[in-house]
Amino acid sequence: MEVKLEKKDVADWVYRGEGAANLVLAYTGSSPLFIGKVMRVPKIERNGTLHFVEDRAVLTEKERLLWREFEELISSSTKEVTGLLYVKHVMCPLLGADHVDPGMHVEVSREFLERIEQKVISQRPAWRVDAAKIDTDRHSVLLMSDHSVFSRGALKVGSCLSVEIKPKCGFIPLSRLIAERNALKKSTTRFKMHQVLKLRQHETSEVSQYDPLDIFSGSKERIQKAISDLYATPQNNFRVFLNGSLIFGGLGGGTNKTSIVIGQGFEDALKGFIQADDGLRTTSLIELVAEAIYSSQVLDRLLAVQKLDHLDIEGAIHAYYNVISQPCVVCRELDEAGLPHKYVALHSIPMDESLKIVKDFLISATAKDCSLMISFRSREDADFGSPYSNIYLQSTNQNFDYKVNFLDLDLKPLKKMETYYQKDKKILDSYAQMLETNHLRSNENMEISKPDIKAIFEIRSCSQGGKSELLSRTNMRSSTLAAVCCCTMCSILSCYVIISSCIRTGPIQDPFCCTTYKEHKKVAEVGSKFCIQCLLEVTVDSIKNLLTGIYFLSPTYIYSNYLLSEIKQSLTSAEVQKNLTLYFVVQKTIVSVELLCSKCRQKVMKLISAIEGITSIVLDPSKNTVTVIGEADPVKIIRKVRKFRKSATIVSIGPPKEEKKDDKDKDKGTSKDSYKKEIVVPYAPKTCQRCDVCL
């Protein structure tokens, strides 16, 4: 190209976001050549090694052999042009030219890239900055259409809202070449397993409930559930732009769940685009996105491309070693470890067959890593006879034009096959370790599916009025002892201790009050039942005796809905931790309170949010309930709410009971309504009604 971006052009480009390999900039200037464009700038690792070194070179000899049917691609002189031609000749025919923009390359100076690096560093996530920097040795970068806006030449038409989604792998592999020891891959999505590894590597602080199988299902209800789950924990997989500006999601990948504050801000940002009452706009947008995905059927094509990987990496890696004409490292490692395998035959197949297996796998890898951008604008803002598809949102009585495009269709280097294999092992190992930690190991008469919870302190309300009762043995071994203490001295707290039979055997004795031990200063024995509050008031020796006794039953989980801060501090002290590992588990408190209008919601939010220990609040106007998640005292919560509504009551503490399904529903399978119940979006009160409080 004749145009070259220099140092003076830096001011016209702003940070849009980034992935693992590229940083994205958006144009804000007035040049007709760049209006409606975004720029992708490659990155390199900071530690001196070139993590993306494969992007610097032209295709290797083996890669030219792999892509030999695309003559223009293999004869290109730069890696940038090769990537562009890969999208044009390989991905466009597979995904549809209407949904793919190959883009074009524009020359850049070193000074331009260095100034861009300085300009955006403060906007990038810290962990992204630590990992990589802009590759300032590049001579050109990729320029693509900005699909987050509708544009015509230099004139942008109407407001545009765009949703960017990374769908991830939409199928579970069933290849016969998956080793028996890795059978988890045949029952668990890669996304779910990868979440565990990301959590361990501190790339995220929350495990997403998103299931790629939902969004690829072809069911409108399941697609809607998938979008709702992405909204709840967006990570780097869900972002929303309004007229090209980010209004939801992380620039470089968020790590937390959508908080109350962020949810309210997003709700407010949608005000001019989604014509719904306060509290209903987010829900309407989720419906709109699900309808567009369902109607366009673009994910059907994407899934078909992903399924070109029919052998899984465990099979394709052997074809890779055939292609590079080297002894198979994987077979050697398996032989040295004495592990059985069935891959010898793969090393006898014709070279053309090996090339096809590897080529299909790399194309599939592109499809698994790509992004989907869905852009909307109100039909009333569009010109008559709009070339775009149309969608009607019934809940708001609005018509929208929409377009769907695939992004990030990068050519995967041949050498990366080894990386894919190693990463697959790491993801599986991490997930298997998690299962091993959370489940009992198979041992004689013990099943591996049983939960590895051997001792539990659970903090509960004394709703029994001082009466003692035996606890349910649900999900516990039949020999497990369980007893409860409802201490009349403790007006708020009570607890039970579940003691495994491996420490104490025999029939369950009548429950007794821990005050007996307190008054007589008896030494606590293994199997003693204590209120947490009373437990801390007995002698130090008694506590040590008790905790040492149940040390062999660790880990112990403290369900701390409303555990007082001083009690929690005592339990987490170094002295206690010497003998026992305690895990504090957050549960739900469900409060029933009238929600008549948006002002009711605001009052409830204001009253409750000030209470220490609350991490999440979800309003359900259909049931007039407020679900509070955190470690706050329910007594404090209900007292606060009753200042607003005297009739407010605590419905339950802890996970809500599962609703029984009718036999009819069982016959029908999963109904539309049942999926709607699973979509938890904050701020959804009824349509405004004038209530006494709001007058």
C-alpha positions as CSV (number, residue, x, y, z in Angstrom):
1,M,0.0,0.0,0.0
2,E,1.1,3.6,-0.6
3,V,-0.2,4.8,2.7
4,K,2.1,4.4,5.7
5,L,1.2,5.2,9.3
6,E,3.7,7.4,11.0
7,K,4.3,8.8,14.5
8,K,1.9,11.7,13.8
9,D,-1.0,9.2,13.2
10,V,-0.9,7.7,16.7
11,A,-3.5,10.2,18.1
12,D,-6.2,8.7,15.8
13,W,-6.0,5.2,17.2
14,V,-7.4,4.0,20.5
15,Y,-7.1,0.8,22.5
16,R,-10.1,-1.6,21.8
17,G,-8.9,-4.8,23.5
18,E,-6.5,-7.7,23.0
19,G,-6.2,-11.5,23.0
20,A,-3.2,-13.8,23.4
21,A,-1.5,-12.9,20.2
22,N,-2.8,-9.6,19.0
23,L,-3.7,-6.1,20.3
24,V,-6.7,-4.4,18.7
25,L,-6.9,-0.6,18.0
26,A,-9.9,1.4,16.7
27,Y,-9.8,4.4,14.4
28,T,-11.2,7.7,15.7
29,G,-9.9,10.1,13.0
30,S,-11.5,11.6,9.9
31,S,-9.6,9.9,7.1
32,P,-12.1,8.1,4.8
33,L,-9.5,5.4,4.2
34,F,-9.6,4.3,7.9
35,I,-13.1,5.2,9.1
36,G,-14.9,2.1,10.2
37,K,-11.7,0.2,10.6
38,V,-9.8,-1.6,13.4
39,M,-6.1,-2.5,13.4
40,R,-4.6,-5.8,14.7
41,V,-1.1,-5.5,16.0
42,P,0.9,-8.7,16.8
43,K,2.6,-9.1,20.2
44,I,5.7,-10.8,21.5
45,E,6.6,-12.1,25.0
46,R,8.6,-9.9,27.3
47,N,10.9,-12.5,28.6
48,G,13.0,-12.5,25.5
49,T,11.6,-15.6,23.9
50,L,9.5,-15.1,20.8
51,H,6.3,-16.8,21.8
52,F,4.8,-15.7,18.4
53,V,8.0,-16.2,16.5
54,E,6.2,-18.2,13.9
55,D,4.5,-15.0,12.8
56,R,7.8,-13.5,11.7
57,A,8.8,-16.1,9.1
58,V,7.4,-17.1,5.8
59,L,5.9,-20.6,5.6
60,T,8.3,-23.4,6.3
61,E,8.9,-26.1,3.7
62,K,6.5,-28.5,5.5
63,E,3.8,-25.8,5.8
64,R,4.1,-25.1,2.0
65,L,3.5,-28.8,1.5
66,L,0.5,-28.7,3.9
67,W,-1.2,-25.8,2.0
68,R,0.1,-26.6,-1.5
69,E,-3.3,-26.5,-3.0
70,F,-3.5,-22.8,-2.4
71,E,-0.7,-21.5,-4.7
72,E,-1.2,-17.8,-3.9
73,L,-1.0,-18.5,-0.2
74,I,2.3,-20.5,-0.3
75,S,4.0,-18.1,-2.6
76,S,3.4,-15.0,-0.4
77,S,6.5,-13.2,0.7
78,T,5.4,-12.1,4.2
79,K,3.6,-13.8,7.1
80,E,1.1,-10.9,7.2
81,V,0.0,-11.5,3.6
82,T,-0.1,-15.2,4.2
83,G,-2.5,-14.8,7.0
84,L,-4.8,-12.6,4.9
85,L,-4.7,-15.1,2.0
86,Y,-5.5,-18.0,4.5
87,V,-8.7,-16.2,5.5
88,K,-9.6,-15.5,1.9
89,H,-8.9,-18.9,0.4
90,V,-9.5,-21.3,3.3
91,M,-11.9,-19.8,5.9
92,C,-14.2,-17.7,3.6
93,P,-15.4,-20.7,1.6
94,L,-16.0,-22.7,4.8
95,L,-17.8,-20.1,6.8
96,G,-19.3,-18.0,4.1
97,A,-18.0,-14.8,2.4
98,D,-21.0,-12.8,3.9
99,H,-19.6,-13.5,7.4
100,V,-15.8,-13.2,6.8
101,D,-13.7,-10.1,6.1
102,P,-10.1,-11.0,5.1
103,G,-9.0,-7.4,5.6
104,M,-5.9,-5.7,4.1
105,H,-2.4,-4.8,5.3
106,V,-1.1,-1.3,5.9
107,E,2.5,-0.3,6.4
108,V,3.6,1.1,9.7
109,S,6.8,2.7,11.0
110,R,8.7,1.6,14.0
111,E,8.0,5.0,15.7
112,F,4.3,4.5,15.2
113,L,4.3,1.1,17.0
114,E,6.6,2.4,19.8
115,R,4.3,5.4,20.5
116,I,1.2,3.1,20.4
117,E,2.9,0.8,23.0
118,Q,3.4,3.9,25.3
119,K,-0.1,5.2,24.7
120,V,-2.0,2.0,25.5
121,I,0.1,0.5,28.3
122,S,-2.0,2.1,31.1
123,Q,-5.2,0.7,29.6
124,R,-4.1,-2.9,29.3
125,P,-4.7,-5.5,32.0
126,A,-1.7,-5.8,34.2
127,W,-1.3,-9.5,33.5
128,R,-1.4,-8.9,29.8
129,V,1.3,-6.2,30.1
130,D,3.5,-8.5,32.1
131,A,3.2,-11.3,29.6
132,A,3.7,-9.5,26.2
133,K,4.4,-6.2,24.4
134,I,3.7,-4.9,20.9
135,D,6.1,-6.3,18.3
136,T,7.7,-3.0,17.2
137,D,9.7,-4.8,14.4
138,R,6.6,-5.2,12.3
139,H,6.5,-3.4,8.9
140,S,2.8,-3.8,8.4
141,V,-0.4,-4.6,10.3
142,L,-3.8,-6.0,9.5
143,L,-6.6,-3.5,8.9
144,M,-10.2,-4.9,9.1
145,S,-13.7,-3.6,9.1
146,D,-14.9,-2.5,12.5
147,H,-18.0,-4.8,12.9
148,S,-19.0,-3.0,16.1
149,V,-20.5,-0.2,14.0
150,F,-22.7,0.1,10.9
151,S,-21.1,2.5,8.5
152,R,-21.4,3.7,4.9
153,G,-18.4,5.6,3.7
154,A,-17.7,8.4,6.1
155,L,-21.2,8.5,7.4
156,K,-22.3,6.3,10.4
157,V,-25.9,5.5,10.3
158,G,-27.8,5.4,13.6
159,S,-26.8,3.9,16.9
160,C,-25.1,0.5,16.7
161,L,-24.8,-2.1,19.5
162,S,-22.5,-5.0,19.0
163,V,-21.9,-8.2,21.0
164,E,-18.6,-10.1,20.7
165,I,-18.7,-13.7,21.7
166,K,-16.0,-16.4,21.8
167,P,-18.1,-19.5,21.4
168,K,-15.2,-22.0,22.0
169,C,-15.3,-25.7,21.0
170,G,-18.9,-26.7,20.5
171,F,-18.7,-30.5,20.6
172,I,-17.4,-33.3,22.8
173,P,-14.8,-35.5,21.0
174,L,-15.5,-39.2,20.6
175,S,-12.4,-40.3,18.7
176,R,-11.4,-43.9,19.2
177,L,-7.8,-42.7,19.6
178,I,-8.5,-40.9,22.9
179,A,-6.7,-43.0,25.5
180,E,-8.8,-44.8,28.1
181,R,-7.0,-42.8,30.9
182,N,-8.3,-39.6,29.2
183,A,-11.9,-40.7,28.9
184,L,-13.0,-37.5,30.7
185,K,-12.7,-35.8,27.4
186,K,-15.6,-37.9,26.1
187,S,-18.0,-36.6,28.8
188,T,-16.8,-33.1,29.8
189,T,-16.4,-30.1,27.5
190,R,-12.9,-28.7,27.0
191,F,-14.1,-25.3,28.1
192,K,-15.2,-26.6,31.5
193,M,-11.9,-28.5,32.1
194,H,-9.9,-25.4,30.9
195,Q,-11.7,-23.2,33.5
196,V,-10.1,-25.3,36.3
197,L,-6.6,-24.7,34.8
198,K,-7.2,-21.0,34.4
199,L,-8.3,-20.8,38.0
200,R,-5.2,-22.5,39.2
201,Q,-3.0,-20.2,37.1
202,H,-4.8,-17.1,38.4
203,E,-6.0,-16.2,34.9
204,T,-9.5,-16.0,36.3
205,S,-10.9,-15.8,39.8
206,E,-14.3,-17.3,38.9
207,V,-15.3,-20.5,37.1
208,S,-17.8,-19.7,34.4
209,Q,-21.0,-21.7,34.2
210,Y,-21.1,-21.2,30.4
211,D,-21.4,-24.4,28.4
212,P,-20.5,-24.2,24.7
213,L,-22.8,-27.1,24.0
214,D,-25.7,-24.8,24.8
215,I,-24.9,-22.0,22.3
216,F,-24.3,-24.6,19.5
217,S,-27.4,-26.7,20.4
218,G,-29.8,-25.1,17.9
219,S,-32.3,-24.6,20.7
220,K,-33.4,-21.0,21.2
221,E,-33.9,-21.6,25.0
222,R,-30.4,-23.1,25.4
223,I,-28.8,-20.4,23.4
224,Q,-30.4,-17.8,25.6
225,K,-29.1,-19.7,28.7
226,A,-25.6,-19.6,27.2
227,I,-25.7,-15.9,26.6
228,S,-27.0,-15.4,30.2
229,D,-24.1,-17.5,31.6
230,L,-21.6,-15.5,29.5
231,Y,-23.1,-12.2,30.9
232,A,-22.8,-13.5,34.4
233,T,-19.1,-14.3,34.0
234,P,-17.8,-12.6,30.8
235,Q,-14.1,-13.3,31.3
236,N,-12.6,-12.7,27.8
237,N,-15.5,-14.4,26.1
238,F,-18.3,-11.8,26.1
239,R,-18.1,-8.0,25.3
240,V,-20.6,-5.4,24.3
241,F,-19.9,-2.2,22.3
242,L,-22.2,0.8,21.8
243,N,-21.2,2.8,18.7
244,G,-17.7,1.2,18.9
245,S,-17.1,2.0,22.6
246,L,-16.9,-0.8,25.1
247,I,-19.7,-0.7,27.6
248,F,-19.5,-4.3,29.0
249,G,-16.7,-6.9,29.4
250,G,-13.0,-6.7,29.9
251,L,-10.7,-5.0,27.5
252,G,-8.1,-7.8,27.8
253,G,-10.2,-10.4,29.6
254,G,-12.0,-9.9,32.9
255,T,-11.6,-12.3,35.8
256,N,-14.7,-11.7,38.0
257,K,-18.4,-12.3,37.9
258,T,-20.6,-9.4,36.9
259,S,-21.1,-7.4,40.0
260,I,-24.2,-5.4,41.1
261,V,-22.5,-2.1,40.2
262,I,-21.4,-3.3,36.8
263,G,-24.8,-4.8,36.0
264,Q,-26.5,-1.5,36.9
265,G,-24.1,0.5,34.8
266,F,-24.7,-1.8,31.8
267,E,-28.5,-1.6,32.4
268,D,-28.2,2.2,32.3
269,A,-26.0,2.2,29.2
270,L,-28.6,0.3,27.2
271,K,-31.3,2.9,28.0
272,G,-31.2,4.6,24.6
273,F,-31.0,1.5,22.6
274,I,-33.3,-1.1,24.2
275,Q,-36.8,0.4,24.8
276,A,-37.7,-1.4,28.1
277,D,-38.3,-0.4,31.7
278,D,-35.5,-0.1,34.1
279,G,-34.4,-3.5,35.1
280,L,-35.6,-5.3,31.9
281,R,-33.1,-4.0,29.3
282,T,-30.4,-6.6,30.0
283,T,-32.9,-9.4,29.8
284,S,-34.2,-8.0,26.5
285,L,-30.7,-7.8,25.1
286,I,-30.0,-11.4,26.0
287,E,-33.2,-12.4,24.2
288,L,-32.2,-10.3,21.1
289,V,-28.7,-11.9,20.9
290,A,-30.1,-15.4,21.3
291,E,-32.7,-14.7,18.6
292,A,-30.0,-13.5,16.2
293,I,-27.8,-16.5,16.7
294,Y,-30.8,-18.8,16.3
295,S,-32.1,-17.1,13.2
296,S,-28.8,-16.7,11.4
297,Q,-27.7,-20.3,11.9
298,V,-24.1,-19.2,11.5
299,L,-22.9,-21.5,14.4
300,D,-24.0,-24.5,12.4
301,R,-21.3,-23.7,9.8
302,L,-18.8,-22.9,12.5
303,L,-19.5,-26.3,14.3
304,A,-19.1,-28.2,11.0
305,V,-15.6,-26.6,10.6
306,Q,-14.7,-27.4,14.2
307,K,-15.6,-31.0,13.6
308,L,-12.9,-31.3,10.9
309,D,-10.9,-32.4,13.9
310,H,-12.2,-36.0,14.0
311,L,-9.2,-37.7,15.5
312,D,-8.6,-35.3,18.4
313,I,-5.1,-34.0,19.2
314,E,-4.2,-37.5,20.6
315,G,-4.5,-38.9,17.1
316,A,-3.5,-35.9,15.0
317,I,-0.2,-35.4,16.8
318,H,1.0,-38.7,15.3
319,A,0.1,-37.5,11.8
320,Y,2.1,-34.4,12.6
321,Y,5.3,-36.4,13.3
322,N,4.7,-38.2,10.0
323,V,4.5,-34.8,8.2
324,I,7.7,-33.4,9.7
325,S,9.5,-36.8,9.1
326,Q,10.7,-37.2,12.7
327,P,10.4,-40.0,15.2
328,C,7.2,-39.7,17.2
329,V,8.1,-38.2,20.6
330,V,4.6,-39.1,22.0
331,C,5.0,-42.8,21.2
332,R,8.5,-42.8,22.7
333,E,7.2,-41.2,25.9
334,L,4.3,-43.6,26.2
335,D,6.6,-46.6,25.7
336,E,9.1,-45.3,28.3
337,A,6.2,-44.8,30.8
338,G,5.0,-48.3,30.1
339,L,1.6,-47.0,29.0
340,P,-0.4,-49.0,26.5
341,H,-1.4,-47.2,23.3
342,K,-2.8,-47.9,19.8
343,Y,-0.9,-45.4,17.6
344,V,1.6,-47.6,15.8
345,A,-0.7,-48.0,12.8
346,L,-1.0,-44.2,12.4
347,H,2.7,-44.1,11.4
348,S,2.1,-46.4,8.5
349,I,-0.5,-44.3,6.7
350,P,0.3,-42.5,3.4
351,M,1.8,-39.0,3.6
352,D,-1.3,-37.5,1.8
353,E,-3.5,-38.8,4.5
354,S,-1.2,-37.5,7.3
355,L,-1.2,-34.1,5.6
356,K,-5.0,-34.0,5.4
357,I,-5.4,-35.0,9.1
358,V,-3.0,-32.2,10.2
359,K,-4.5,-29.6,7.8
360,D,-8.0,-30.3,9.0
361,F,-6.9,-30.2,12.6
362,L,-5.3,-26.7,12.2
363,I,-8.4,-25.4,10.3
364,S,-10.5,-26.7,13.2
365,A,-8.2,-25.0,15.7
366,T,-8.9,-21.7,13.9
367,A,-12.6,-22.3,14.2
368,K,-12.4,-23.1,17.9
369,D,-10.5,-20.0,18.7
370,C,-12.4,-17.4,16.6
371,S,-14.8,-14.8,17.8
372,L,-18.4,-14.0,16.6
373,M,-19.5,-10.3,16.3
374,I,-23.2,-9.6,16.1
375,S,-24.2,-6.0,15.4
376,F,-27.6,-4.4,15.8
377,R,-29.2,-1.1,14.8
378,S,-32.8,0.0,15.1
379,R,-34.7,-0.6,11.8
380,E,-36.1,3.0,12.0
381,D,-32.5,4.3,11.8
382,A,-31.8,2.3,8.6
383,D,-32.3,3.3,5.0
384,F,-35.3,1.9,3.2
385,G,-34.6,-1.4,1.6
386,S,-31.8,-2.3,4.0
387,P,-29.4,-5.0,2.8
388,Y,-29.2,-6.5,6.3
389,S,-31.2,-9.2,7.9
390,N,-34.1,-8.1,10.2
391,I,-35.1,-9.3,13.6
392,Y,-38.1,-8.5,15.8
393,L,-37.8,-8.3,19.6
394,Q,-41.3,-9.0,20.9
395,S,-40.6,-8.0,24.5
396,T,-39.9,-4.4,23.4
397,N,-41.8,-4.2,20.2
398,Q,-38.7,-3.2,18.3
399,N,-37.3,-4.1,14.8
400,F,-33.5,-4.4,14.3
401,D,-31.2,-4.8,11.4
402,Y,-28.4,-7.2,12.3
403,K,-25.2,-8.6,10.8
404,V,-23.0,-11.4,11.9
405,N,-19.2,-11.7,11.3
406,F,-16.4,-14.0,12.3
407,L,-13.2,-12.5,13.7
408,D,-9.8,-13.7,14.7
409,L,-9.5,-16.4,11.9
410,D,-5.7,-16.8,12.4
411,L,-3.6,-19.3,10.5
412,K,-2.2,-21.7,13.1
413,P,1.5,-22.6,12.6
414,L,2.4,-26.2,12.0
415,K,4.8,-26.2,14.9
416,K,1.9,-25.4,17.3
417,M,0.7,-29.0,17.1
418,E,3.2,-29.8,19.8
419,T,1.9,-26.9,21.9
420,Y,-1.7,-28.2,21.5
421,Y,-0.7,-31.6,22.6
422,Q,1.1,-30.4,25.7
423,K,-1.7,-28.0,26.6
424,D,-4.3,-30.8,26.2
425,K,-2.3,-32.9,28.8
426,K,-2.0,-29.9,31.2
427,I,-5.8,-29.2,31.0
428,L,-6.6,-32.9,31.6
429,D,-4.1,-33.3,34.5
430,S,-5.4,-30.1,36.2
431,Y,-9.1,-31.3,35.9
432,A,-8.2,-34.8,37.1
433,Q,-6.4,-33.4,40.1
434,M,-9.5,-31.3,40.9
435,L,-11.7,-34.4,40.8
436,E,-9.2,-36.3,42.9
437,T,-9.3,-33.5,45.5
438,N,-13.1,-33.3,45.6
439,H,-14.0,-37.0,45.5
440,L,-13.1,-40.0,47.6
441,R,-10.6,-42.3,45.9
442,S,-11.8,-45.7,44.9
443,N,-10.8,-48.0,47.7
444,E,-12.4,-51.5,48.4
445,N,-16.0,-50.7,49.2
446,M,-15.8,-46.9,48.7
447,E,-17.0,-45.3,45.5
448,I,-15.1,-42.5,43.8
449,S,-18.2,-40.5,43.3
450,K,-18.7,-39.8,47.0
451,P,-17.9,-36.3,48.1
452,D,-14.6,-35.9,50.1
453,I,-16.2,-34.0,52.9
454,K,-15.5,-35.8,56.2
455,A,-16.1,-33.1,58.8
456,I,-18.4,-30.1,58.6
457,F,-19.3,-27.2,60.8
458,E,-22.4,-25.6,59.4
459,I,-23.7,-22.3,60.9
460,R,-27.5,-22.2,60.9
461,S,-30.4,-20.3,62.4
462,C,-31.9,-21.9,65.6
463,S,-35.2,-22.2,63.7
464,Q,-36.0,-25.4,65.6
465,G,-36.6,-23.4,68.8
466,G,-34.1,-25.3,70.9
467,K,-35.3,-28.7,69.8
468,S,-32.6,-31.3,68.8
469,E,-33.0,-33.5,65.8
470,L,-31.0,-35.9,63.8
471,L,-29.7,-34.6,60.4
472,S,-30.4,-36.2,57.1
473,R,-27.8,-38.7,55.8
474,T,-28.3,-37.7,52.2
475,N,-25.1,-38.1,50.1
476,M,-23.2,-39.4,53.1
477,R,-22.0,-43.0,53.8
478,S,-24.4,-45.1,55.8
479,S,-21.9,-45.4,58.6
480,T,-21.5,-41.7,59.0
481,L,-22.6,-40.3,62.3
482,A,-24.6,-37.0,62.3
483,A,-26.1,-35.1,65.2
484,V,-27.2,-31.6,65.8
485,C,-27.0,-29.2,68.7
486,C,-29.6,-26.4,69.0
487,C,-28.2,-24.5,72.0
488,T,-30.7,-22.5,74.0
489,M,-28.0,-20.2,75.1
490,C,-27.2,-19.1,71.5
491,S,-30.1,-17.0,70.2
492,I,-28.6,-16.9,66.7
493,L,-26.1,-19.6,66.1
494,S,-26.1,-23.4,66.2
495,C,-24.1,-26.0,64.4
496,Y,-23.6,-29.7,63.8
497,V,-20.4,-31.7,63.3
498,I,-20.5,-34.7,61.0
499,I,-18.0,-37.3,62.3
500,S,-16.8,-40.1,60.1
501,S,-17.0,-43.6,61.3
502,C,-13.3,-44.2,60.8
503,I,-12.8,-42.2,64.0
504,R,-15.9,-43.1,66.0
505,T,-18.2,-46.0,65.5
506,G,-21.4,-47.1,67.2
507,P,-25.0,-46.0,67.2
508,I,-25.9,-42.3,67.2
509,Q,-26.5,-41.0,70.7
510,D,-29.1,-38.5,71.7
511,P,-27.9,-35.0,70.8
512,F,-26.9,-32.9,73.7
513,C,-26.2,-29.2,74.4
514,C,-22.7,-28.0,74.4
515,T,-23.3,-26.0,77.5
516,T,-22.9,-29.3,79.4
517,Y,-19.2,-29.3,78.6
518,K,-18.9,-25.5,79.1
519,E,-20.4,-25.6,82.6
520,H,-18.5,-28.7,83.8
521,K,-15.3,-27.7,81.9
522,K,-15.0,-31.2,80.5
523,V,-12.4,-32.0,77.9
524,A,-13.9,-32.1,74.4
525,E,-13.8,-35.5,72.8
526,V,-13.9,-36.5,69.2
527,G,-17.5,-36.6,68.2
528,S,-18.6,-33.8,70.6
529,K,-21.2,-31.5,69.2
530,F,-20.7,-27.8,69.7
531,C,-22.1,-24.4,68.8
532,I,-19.3,-22.4,67.3
533,Q,-20.0,-19.6,69.7
534,C,-19.8,-22.0,72.8
535,L,-16.9,-23.8,71.3
536,L,-14.8,-20.7,71.5
537,E,-15.8,-20.1,75.1
538,V,-14.5,-23.4,76.4
539,T,-10.8,-23.8,77.4
540,V,-8.1,-23.7,74.9
541,D,-7.1,-27.2,75.7
542,S,-10.6,-28.4,74.8
543,I,-10.5,-26.7,71.5
544,K,-7.1,-28.2,70.7
545,N,-8.3,-31.6,71.7
546,L,-11.4,-31.4,69.5
547,L,-9.5,-29.9,66.5
548,T,-6.7,-32.4,66.8
549,G,-9.2,-35.2,66.9
550,I,-10.9,-34.2,63.7
551,Y,-7.6,-33.3,62.0
552,F,-7.7,-36.7,60.4
553,L,-11.1,-35.8,59.0
554,S,-9.9,-32.7,57.2
555,P,-10.8,-30.7,55.2
556,T,-13.5,-29.1,57.2
557,Y,-15.9,-26.7,55.6
558,I,-17.4,-23.7,57.5
559,Y,-20.7,-22.6,55.9
560,S,-20.4,-19.0,57.0
561,N,-23.6,-17.3,56.0
562,Y,-23.5,-15.0,59.0
563,L,-20.4,-16.1,60.9
564,L,-19.4,-13.2,63.2
565,S,-16.1,-11.6,62.2
566,E,-14.6,-12.2,65.6
567,I,-15.5,-15.9,65.5
568,K,-14.1,-16.2,61.9
569,Q,-10.9,-14.5,63.1
570,S,-10.6,-17.1,65.9
571,L,-11.2,-20.0,63.6
572,T,-8.6,-18.7,61.1
573,S,-5.9,-18.1,63.6
574,A,-2.5,-19.7,63.2
575,E,-3.1,-21.8,66.3
576,V,-6.2,-23.4,64.9
577,Q,-4.8,-23.8,61.4
578,K,-1.9,-25.9,62.7
579,N,-4.3,-28.7,63.3
580,L,-7.2,-28.2,60.9
581,T,-7.7,-26.8,57.4
582,L,-10.9,-24.8,57.3
583,Y,-12.7,-23.7,54.2
584,F,-15.3,-20.9,54.4
585,V,-18.2,-21.6,52.0
586,V,-20.6,-18.8,51.0
587,Q,-24.3,-19.7,50.8
588,K,-27.5,-17.9,49.8
589,T,-30.0,-16.2,52.1
590,I,-33.4,-15.7,50.4
591,V,-35.5,-12.9,51.7
592,S,-39.1,-12.3,50.7
593,V,-40.0,-8.7,50.2
594,E,-42.6,-6.8,48.1
595,L,-41.1,-5.3,44.9
596,L,-43.7,-3.1,43.3
597,C,-41.6,-0.8,41.1
598,S,-38.1,0.3,40.2
599,K,-37.9,2.6,43.2
600,C,-38.6,-0.3,45.5
601,R,-35.7,-2.1,44.0
602,Q,-33.5,0.9,44.5
603,K,-34.5,1.2,48.1
604,V,-33.8,-2.5,48.8
605,M,-30.5,-2.3,47.1
606,K,-29.5,0.8,49.0
607,L,-30.5,-0.7,52.4
608,I,-28.9,-4.1,51.8
609,S,-25.7,-3.2,50.0
610,A,-24.3,-1.3,53.0
611,I,-24.2,-4.5,55.1
612,E,-20.7,-5.9,55.4
613,G,-20.1,-9.3,53.9
614,I,-22.5,-9.3,51.0
615,T,-21.0,-10.2,47.6
616,S,-24.1,-10.4,45.4
617,I,-27.8,-9.5,45.4
618,V,-30.3,-10.8,42.9
619,L,-33.9,-9.6,42.8
620,D,-36.7,-12.0,41.5
621,P,-39.9,-9.9,41.0
622,S,-41.8,-13.0,40.0
623,K,-41.5,-14.4,43.5
624,N,-41.0,-11.1,45.4
625,T,-37.7,-12.4,46.7
626,V,-34.2,-11.1,47.2
627,T,-31.4,-13.6,47.1
628,V,-28.4,-12.4,49.0
629,I,-25.0,-14.2,48.7
630,G,-22.2,-13.6,51.1
631,E,-21.2,-13.9,54.7
632,A,-23.5,-11.2,56.1
633,D,-25.8,-11.9,59.1
634,P,-29.3,-12.7,57.9
635,V,-30.7,-11.1,61.1
636,K,-29.0,-7.8,60.1
637,I,-30.4,-8.2,56.5
638,I,-34.0,-8.7,57.6
639,R,-33.9,-5.9,60.1
640,K,-32.7,-3.5,57.4
641,V,-35.3,-4.7,54.9
642,R,-38.1,-4.4,57.5
643,K,-37.4,-0.7,57.7
644,F,-38.7,-0.6,54.1
645,R,-41.2,-3.5,54.3
646,K,-42.5,-4.7,57.6
647,S,-43.8,-7.9,56.1
648,A,-40.4,-9.0,54.9
649,T,-39.4,-12.5,56.0
650,I,-36.5,-14.9,55.5
651,V,-37.6,-17.6,53.1
652,S,-34.5,-19.8,53.6
653,I,-30.8,-19.9,54.4
654,G,-28.6,-22.0,52.2
655,P,-29.2,-23.4,48.7
656,P,-32.9,-23.3,47.7
657,K,-34.7,-26.6,47.4
658,E,-35.1,-28.0,44.0
659,E,-38.7,-27.7,42.7
660,K,-40.4,-31.0,41.9
661,K,-41.2,-31.4,38.2
662,D,-44.6,-32.7,37.0
663,D,-44.6,-36.0,35.2
664,K,-45.8,-34.0,32.1
665,D,-42.6,-32.0,32.2
666,K,-40.5,-35.1,32.4
667,D,-42.2,-36.4,29.3
668,K,-41.6,-33.2,27.5
669,G,-38.0,-32.9,28.5
670,T,-36.6,-29.4,29.3
671,S,-39.2,-26.8,28.7
672,K,-38.8,-23.2,27.6
673,D,-39.9,-21.9,31.0
674,S,-37.4,-24.1,32.9
675,Y,-34.6,-22.5,30.9
676,K,-35.9,-19.0,31.7
677,K,-35.7,-19.8,35.4
678,E,-32.0,-20.5,35.0
679,I,-31.3,-17.1,33.6
680,V,-30.2,-15.0,36.6
681,V,-30.0,-11.4,35.6
682,P,-29.9,-8.7,38.3
683,Y,-32.4,-5.9,38.3
684,A,-35.6,-7.4,37.0
685,P,-38.5,-5.8,38.9
686,K,-42.1,-5.6,37.6
687,T,-43.2,-2.8,35.5
688,C,-43.5,0.3,37.5
689,Q,-46.5,0.6,39.8
690,R,-47.1,3.5,42.2
691,C,-46.7,2.1,45.7
692,D,-46.9,3.8,49.1
693,V,-43.2,4.0,49.5
694,C,-42.6,5.6,46.2
695,L,-45.3,8.3,46.5
